[in-house]
Amino acid sequence: MSSVIVTKILERIGQPDLARVLVGEMSGTELNSLLLEIFNYRASTITPSQLLNHYQLNRFVKPADLPVIELKRTELDLLEFFNRYRFDPIELSPVASFGSCSVVGPTDQKKIPAGPLNII
């Protein structure tokens, strides 16, 4: 692992080879199942007050301060405009294959919000 932070964490928990094992010796499906179980366990340990505290401190989970109806009208206007010129709008899946951004473009995977379901 090249990350200094990950190396320090793995040394602290006494498992310096854990990342290598997870990446090199497990299939994507196995890793996905393991992470789902870990996230499920962690979620079961959160209290309502901790959840509220996380909500208050995490700017990424707050509702957007946008005029929703106006935004939807603009979105629909744009879709209709492009559709007139033979651009067929499609609805993308909310889940993408892990690496979809970093493999085909110059984006670092660490900058892509991801959940366990989009890991191959």
VODRENKE-999996 format. One record per residue: residue number from 1; residue in one letter; chain; x negated, y negated, z negated of N, C-alpha, C in turn. Coordinates in Angstrom, 3 decimals, m for minus. Layout:
NUM,A,A,X,Y,Z,X,Y,Z,X,Y,Z
...
//
This chain:
1,M,A,m0.852,1.179,0.000,0.000,0.000,0.000,m0.892,m1.234,0.000
2,S,A,m0.516,m2.178,0.797,m1.330,m3.365,0.913,m0.912,m4.455,m0.062
3,S,A,0.276,m4.380,m0.624,0.771,m5.422,m1.504,0.130,m5.325,m2.886
4,V,A,m0.446,m6.420,m3.301,m1.065,m6.478,m4.631,m0.004,m6.278,m5.710
5,I,A,1.164,m6.866,m5.500,2.244,m6.746,m6.485,2.663,m5.288,m6.653
6,V,A,2.876,m4.590,m5.527,3.287,m3.187,m5.589,2.203,m2.349,m6.256
7,T,A,0.961,m2.585,m5.901,m0.153,m1.852,m6.509,m0.163,m2.039,m8.022
8,K,A,0.032,m3.274,m8.476,0.050,m3.548,m9.922,1.223,m2.854,m10.608
9,I,A,2.396,m2.868,m9.968,3.576,m2.212,m10.551,3.337,m0.714,m10.672
10,L,A,2.828,m0.104,m9.601,2.605,1.340,m9.619,1.541,1.734,m10.641
11,E,A,0.518,0.903,m10.795,m0.497,1.168,m11.824,0.107,1.030,m13.220
12,R,A,0.962,0.008,m13.407,1.581,m0.217,m14.718,2.446,0.960,m15.146
13,I,A,3.171,1.561,m14.188,4.040,2.688,m14.553,3.302,4.024,m14.476
14,G,A,2.015,3.988,m14.157,1.217,5.213,m14.117,1.513,6.103,m12.923
15,Q,A,1.974,5.533,m11.826,2.319,6.310,m10.631,1.674,5.670,m9.389
16,P,A,0.356,5.625,m9.315,m0.299,4.917,m8.206,0.010,5.501,m6.821
17,D,A,0.410,6.768,m6.741,0.703,7.391,m5.446,2.194,7.417,m5.104
18,L,A,3.026,6.832,m5.937,4.469,6.923,m5.741,4.905,6.373,m4.382
19,A,A,4.427,5.218,m3.989,4.833,4.638,m2.698,4.406,5.540,m1.544
20,R,A,3.209,6.088,m1.619,2.730,6.983,m0.561,3.628,8.212,m0.467
21,V,A,4.029,8.751,m1.599,4.906,9.927,m1.610,6.270,9.575,m1.020
22,L,A,6.839,8.446,m1.461,8.158,8.050,m0.975,8.149,7.792,0.527
23,V,A,7.074,7.177,1.019,6.999,6.846,2.445,6.558,8.038,3.288
24,G,A,5.576,8.777,2.794,4.971,9.817,3.616,5.525,11.217,3.470
25,E,A,6.157,11.516,2.346,6.585,12.889,2.109,8.099,13.067,2.034
26,M,A,8.831,11.983,2.234,10.291,12.069,2.203,10.842,11.591,3.538
27,S,A,11.907,12.247,3.977,12.582,11.765,5.185,13.330,10.488,4.832
28,G,A,13.727,9.744,5.846,14.518,8.543,5.612,15.820,8.854,4.901
29,T,A,16.429,9.970,5.250,17.684,10.385,4.624,17.474,10.682,3.141
30,E,A,16.390,11.380,2.821,16.100,11.689,1.416,15.828,10.406,0.631
31,L,A,15.049,9.511,1.219,14.746,8.245,0.543,16.023,7.436,0.346
32,N,A,16.867,7.411,1.365,18.134,6.699,1.272,18.993,7.262,0.143
33,S,A,19.102,8.584,0.057,19.891,9.224,m1.007,19.321,8.890,m2.380
34,L,A,18.017,8.936,m2.495,17.366,8.616,m3.762,17.627,7.166,m4.160
35,L,A,17.461,6.239,m3.220,17.678,4.823,m3.524,19.137,4.539,m3.862
36,L,A,20.075,5.183,m3.155,21.491,5.007,m3.488,21.773,5.436,m4.926
37,E,A,21.196,6.552,m5.319,21.396,7.031,m6.691,20.758,6.076,m7.704
38,I,A,19.578,5.579,m7.378,18.899,4.628,m8.275,19.712,3.345,m8.409
39,F,A,20.189,2.792,m7.269,20.991,1.575,m7.325,22.303,1.823,m8.061
40,N,A,22.905,2.996,m7.889,24.130,3.339,m8.598,23.872,3.380,m10.103
41,Y,A,22.773,3.995,m10.496,22.426,4.062,m11.921,22.186,2.661,m12.481
42,R,A,21.411,1.862,m11.760,21.124,0.497,m12.236,22.404,m0.316,m12.352
43,A,A,23.316,m0.183,m11.369,24.578,m0.918,m11.410,25.409,m0.504,m12.619
44,S,A,25.337,0.773,m12.988,26.128,1.258,m14.124,25.609,0.737,m15.462
45,T,A,24.404,0.190,m15.480,23.835,m0.319,m16.731,24.037,m1.823,m16.910
46,I,A,24.602,m2.490,m15.901,24.795,m3.938,m15.976,26.092,m4.242,m16.729
47,T,A,25.998,m5.150,m17.682,27.186,m5.566,m18.431,27.867,m6.728,m17.703
48,P,A,29.139,m6.971,m18.003,29.815,m8.111,m17.383,29.093,m9.438,m17.634
49,S,A,28.570,m9.643,m18.825,27.873,m10.906,m19.103,26.572,m11.009,m18.299
50,Q,A,25.875,m9.891,m18.099,24.669,m9.913,m17.268,25.030,m10.221,m15.814
51,L,A,26.124,m9.643,m15.344,26.569,m9.898,m13.978,26.879,m11.380,m13.779
52,L,A,27.594,m11.966,m14.722,27.910,m13.391,m14.644,26.636,m14.227,m14.679
53,N,A,25.701,m13.853,m15.520,24.430,m14.564,m15.595,23.677,m14.488,m14.267
54,H,A,23.633,m13.297,m13.666,22.970,m13.141,m12.364,23.646,m14.016,m11.317
55,Y,A,24.973,m14.051,m11.339,25.728,m14.857,m10.385,25.377,m16.336,m10.542
56,Q,A,25.274,m16.791,m11.786,24.986,m18.200,m12.029,23.561,m18.577,m11.636
57,L,A,22.639,m17.633,m11.700,21.230,m17.930,m11.414,20.816,m17.660,m9.971
58,N,A,21.562,m16.830,m9.249,21.157,m16.425,m7.907,21.889,m17.263,m6.858
59,R,A,21.180,m18.179,m6.216,21.802,m19.076,m5.249,22.285,m18.345,m3.998
60,F,A,21.788,m17.134,m3.753,22.166,m16.399,m2.549,23.527,m15.733,m2.637
61,V,A,24.108,m15.627,m3.824,25.409,m14.964,m3.958,26.553,m15.938,m4.188
62,K,A,26.249,m17.204,m4.191,27.297,m18.205,m4.389,28.059,m18.437,m3.085
63,P,A,29.341,m18.789,m3.190,30.108,m19.091,m1.978,29.489,m20.283,m1.240
64,A,A,29.542,m20.232,0.081,29.025,m21.330,0.896,29.960,m22.527,0.784
65,D,A,29.387,m23.702,0.756,30.158,m24.938,0.673,30.436,m25.429,2.097
66,L,A,31.356,m24.722,2.781,31.686,m25.033,4.174,33.196,m25.114,4.338
67,P,A,33.663,m25.945,5.263,35.096,m25.962,5.567,35.435,m24.728,6.410
68,V,A,35.890,m23.676,5.780,36.042,m22.371,6.415,36.967,m22.412,7.634
69,I,A,38.099,m23.055,7.514,39.052,m23.076,8.629,38.447,m23.811,9.824
70,E,A,37.805,m24.941,9.580,37.151,m25.682,10.665,36.040,m24.849,11.307
71,L,A,35.282,m24.161,10.497,34.211,m23.310,11.014,34.777,m22.183,11.884
72,K,A,35.859,m21.559,11.446,36.483,m20.484,12.226,37.056,m21.020,13.543
73,R,A,37.646,m22.222,13.508,38.154,m22.815,14.755,37.011,m23.056,15.744
74,T,A,35.924,m23.580,15.248,34.755,m23.830,16.104,34.212,m22.522,16.652
75,E,A,34.140,m21.514,15.809,33.675,m20.202,16.250,34.571,m19.650,17.361
76,L,A,35.875,m19.746,17.168,36.813,m19.260,18.178,36.691,m20.064,19.480
77,D,A,36.549,m21.378,19.372,36.360,m22.219,20.564,35.127,m21.777,21.345
78,L,A,34.041,m21.524,20.647,32.801,m21.097,21.306,32.962,m19.719,21.950
79,L,A,33.602,m18.801,21.247,33.819,m17.464,21.810,34.673,m17.538,23.079
80,E,A,35.726,m18.354,23.044,36.576,m18.503,24.225,35.816,m19.174,25.374
81,F,A,35.013,m20.173,25.057,34.218,m20.849,26.083,33.277,m19.858,26.772
82,F,A,32.513,m19.134,26.005,31.569,m18.188,26.591,32.283,m17.035,27.303
83,N,A,33.427,m16.642,26.786,34.187,m15.565,27.414,34.652,m15.967,28.817
84,R,A,34.951,m17.240,29.013,35.338,m17.718,30.351,34.202,m17.553,31.358
85,Y,A,32.984,m17.515,30.869,31.809,m17.361,31.739,31.240,m15.944,31.680
86,R,A,32.114,m14.999,31.388,31.816,m13.569,31.403,30.814,m13.108,30.341
87,F,A,30.738,m13.821,29.249,29.993,m13.334,28.092,31.019,m12.665,27.192
88,D,A,30.950,m11.364,27.083,31.916,m10.637,26.275,31.464,m10.599,24.821
89,P,A,32.245,m11.192,23.947,31.858,m11.162,22.535,32.004,m9.754,21.968
90,I,A,31.096,m9.390,21.087,31.171,m8.110,20.388,30.981,m8.362,18.901
91,E,A,31.551,m7.519,18.107,31.368,m7.595,16.653,30.256,m6.633,16.289
92,L,A,29.217,m7.145,15.666,28.099,m6.297,15.272,28.411,m5.578,13.968
93,S,A,27.791,m4.447,13.777,27.929,m3.707,12.533,27.292,m4.516,11.400
94,P,A,27.864,m4.447,10.202,27.241,m5.148,9.071,25.959,m4.457,8.597
95,V,A,25.690,m3.272,9.138,24.502,m2.518,8.748,23.665,m2.277,9.995
96,A,A,22.376,m2.520,9.889,21.471,m2.294,11.019,20.403,m1.292,10.603
97,S,A,19.806,m0.651,11.580,18.719,0.276,11.284,17.557,m0.487,10.659
98,F,A,16.969,0.123,9.662,15.824,m0.469,8.987,14.741,m0.769,10.017
99,G,A,14.227,m1.974,10.001,13.184,m2.373,10.928,13.705,m3.049,12.178
100,S,A,15.025,m3.191,12.297,15.596,m3.774,13.514,15.030,m5.153,13.816
101,C,A,14.737,m5.923,12.817,14.195,m7.270,13.050,12.673,m7.254,13.139
102,S,A,12.031,m6.516,12.268,10.568,m6.568,12.211,9.889,m5.761,13.308
103,V,A,10.553,m4.741,13.844,9.936,m3.905,14.875,9.976,m4.592,16.239
104,V,A,11.057,m5.282,16.536,11.205,m5.880,17.866,10.896,m7.376,17.901
105,G,A,10.560,m7.957,16.788,10.246,m9.382,16.763,9.186,m9.692,15.736
106,P,A,8.756,m10.939,15.709,7.671,m11.333,14.795,8.166,m11.677,13.388
107,T,A,9.106,m10.891,12.880,9.688,m11.140,11.567,9.144,m10.138,10.558
108,D,A,8.685,m10.625,9.420,8.210,m9.746,8.353,9.420,m9.098,7.692
109,Q,A,9.412,m7.779,7.531,10.541,m7.053,6.930,10.871,m7.588,5.544
110,K,A,9.872,m8.144,4.847,10.109,m8.673,3.508,11.029,m9.893,3.520
111,K,A,11.226,m10.501,4.681,12.077,m11.684,4.775,13.500,m11.344,5.202
112,I,A,13.805,m10.054,5.335,15.125,m9.606,5.774,15.875,m9.033,4.578
113,P,A,16.992,m9.664,4.171,17.767,m9.069,3.075,18.278,m7.704,3.508
114,A,A,17.994,m6.704,2.711,18.379,m5.348,3.103,18.884,m4.577,1.897
115,G,A,19.811,m3.724,2.159,20.296,m2.814,1.148,19.871,m1.411,1.499
116,P,A,20.158,m0.471,0.642,19.704,0.906,0.882,20.348,1.540,2.097
117,L,A,21.493,1.064,2.544,22.171,1.725,3.660,21.517,1.478,5.010
118,N,A,20.620,0.502,5.098,20.028,0.263,6.398,18.580,0.764,6.458
119,I,A,18.294,1.783,5.695,17.000,2.426,5.745,17.157,3.722,6.550
120,I,A,16.298,3.928,7.513,16.389,5.117,8.370,16.261,6.358,7.528
//
